[in-house]
Amino acid sequence: MALTAPLDPIDRIILAELQDEGRITNVELARRAGLTAPPCLRRVRALEENGVIDGYHARLNAASLGYGIMVFALVSLKSQAEDDLRAFETHVASLPDVRECHMLNGEIDFILKIVAHDLQSFQAFLTSKLTTAPNVASVKTSLTIRTSKDLPGVPVDNE
């Protein structure tokens, strides 16, 4: 369901606070938004029901779980027919090491964000799961050296 009414400044405060701190209590969220707890909870539920809030998750530390590298892969397909695109997307959806998959406009068809334990495990993933995927023509990869910005979500405008 899509949002039908524009967001007011209080909704925007609620969204910004939840995006920054998803485990905030409703009482603290209400305080920051200048509300009491019951109307704040009603607003949060309405934002969830209208699809503005898509879900909640814990942000995990990849290195602490043994994922030492992150790679971006640029994938070109042999065919861009809808069935071929969907077959590739279905294959990628089954690969837990692929954390993001975005279809692109232009020369490259998809960009993937991939995590791996180490270079050897990434190499095995690349040769056994990605380059052998349906309809893949080429894969160009770049190993990340450093991440200087990694913000989840989207900016919440103060309009």
N, C-alpha and C positions, 0 to 999 in steps of 0.2 A: 504494500500500500504506500502511496506517495503522500508527502506532506501537502495538505491543501491550504493551510493558512500560513501567512508569513510568521517568522519567528520574532518575538518581541525581545527587548533587551534582557529581561530576566531569563528567558529560554536560552539566550546566547551565553549568559553567565553560567547557567547550569551545564550547558554542553562543554564549555571551555574547562570548567572545574572537573567534570567527569572524565574528559579526555586526558587531562593532566594527572588525575588521581582517581582511578577507577574504583578503588576500595574506600573512598570517602563515605562516611556515614551520612544518612539522610539528614540527621540533625545538623551536622557540620555543613553539609551542602546547602541546607535551608538558611543557615546563618550567613554564609557567604553570598547567597542570592538575595538576602534581605526578606526572607519569608519565614513562616512557621513551618514545622515539619509536614503536616497533612497536605497543604497546597503544593509544597515542593514535590512530594511523592506523586501527587496527581499529575503534575507537569512532567516528571520523569516518565511515568507510565504512558502518558499521551505521546511523548517523543519516541518511546519505544514502539508503541502501536502504529504510529505514523511512519515508521521506518527511518526516522532521523538517527536514532541510536540503533546501530546494526547488531551490537552484541558487546560482550565484555570478555577480556582475556588477560592472562598473566603474561608479562613479558619476561622471557627466560634469558639467562646469560649463556650464550652459545659455547663460549670457551669452558665454562664450568661443567658443561655436559660433554666435553670432548670434541666439539666442533671447532677446529682450529683455523679453518679457512673458509672464505666466502668467495664465490666466483660468479661473474656475470657472463652469460653465454648468449651470443647473438646467433639465432637460428634462421636459416633460409630453407624454405621447402621447395620441392620440385614442382609442386602444383599448389595453386591457391584456391582450388575449387572448395566449396563449402564443406563437402564430405571429408576432404583431405585435411582441411583446417581442424575440423571437429575430431578426426581420428588422432591427430597430433595432440590436441588439447586433452583428450581422454587419456592418452598414454601418459602425458606429463602429470595429470591429476593423480595418477597411481604411484608417482615417485615421491616419497616423503622428503628426499633431499632437496627437491625443487620447492622453494618456499614461495616464490612468486613467478607468475607467467603472464606476460603482457603481449598482446598482439600489437604490432606496430604498422604504421603507414610508411611506405617507402621500400627501399631495397631489402631491408631485413624484415622477416615476417614476425619473429617473436624475440623478446628478451626474457631471459630466465635468471632468477637469483637462486643460486645453489649453495648449500652448505655441505661441508665434508669434514671428516675427522683430520685428514692430512692430504698431502699431494698425491700419494699413492692411491688412496681410496677414491679421490676425485678422478684420477686417471682411469681407474677401473670403472667407475660410474660412467664416465664420458664414452669409453669404448664399448661398454656392454649395454648401456641403457639409453644413451642420448643419440649418438651417431647412428645407432641401429634402429631408431624410432621410425615409425611409418612416414615415408615421403620426405625424409630429411636429405637436403642437398648439401648443406655445409653448416659447420658450427665454428664460430670464432669465440674464444674465451679470453677473459681478463681476470686475473687473480687480484683481489683487493689487497692493498698494502696497508691502508689505514682508513678508518671511517671517522670523519670529522663532524658529521651531522646525521642523525638517524631519529627523526621524529615520527611517531605514529599518527595516523589520522589526517585531518585537514585543518587549515587555519579557521578559526571562528571569528568572523568579522563582527565588529561592534556597531553594526548598523541598526 
